[in-house]
Amino acid sequence: MIGLGDIKRNTMINTFISKGNEHLGVIGYTDHGFLHISLVSRLCREIMTKLGYGERLAELAGIAGYMHDIGNVVNRNGHSQSGSLMAMEILRRMGMDTEEVAVICAAIGNHDEGSGHPVNEVAAALILADKSHVHRNRVRNTDVATFDIHDRVNYAVEHSILNIDEHEKVITMELVIDTNICPVMEYFEIFLSRMLLCRRAANFLGCEFELIINGAKLL
């Protein structure tokens, strides 16, 4: 049975992730490398585990989290769909069960807010884990004077955490933002679609979604 450890040791997967992150750096995107995918993978597993899903489904969520940005090696545009097809072929060659491949590929193919939907539990967990990783350590541009809005919003976030209350069935994204760098409304300008997708994902898992910024509940 293919596990997350097998995925992390796969040279092809790791090369595609590394090169894809390099390509995004060339065009000025925030970091999508091993720090990001490792955090997303861990959060995916945590969401599944805390909400009472089985160990194997949590493992599949961890795999989806680790592989979700593999399509960036092809192009940022459509990276969720290209990544899903790449994952399908890689996992098939590794000998993973077809049903499990289908679950992971659906999650990867639906994690982006442009066209994604929480079509299964793993997809919902991946959406929440991926969209909650907003932090200044993802900004690669060191010249504050040349920040675009994405750099500014990410750099303004001093602290971010996703809390899963399995008893009250509430998933809360808490952010601390330096409003001298980025007003809260500017955060919403580029992240509203992501937050709405998070709400749909939480609802799919039978939970409410809350967004708290600087102590104020906004969603």
Buried (B, 14 or more C-beta within 10 A) or exposed (E): EBEBEBBBEBEEBBEBBEEBBEBBBEEEBBBBBBBBBBBBBBBBBBBBBBBEBEEEBBBBBBBBBBBBBBBBBBEBEBBBBBBBBBBBEBBEEBEBEEEBBBBBBBBBBBBBBEEBBBBBBBBBBBBBBBBBBBBBEBBBBEEEEEBEEBBBBBBBBEEBEBEBEEEEEBBBBBBBBEEEBBBBEBBBEBBEEBBEBBBBBBBBBEBBBBBBBEEEEBB
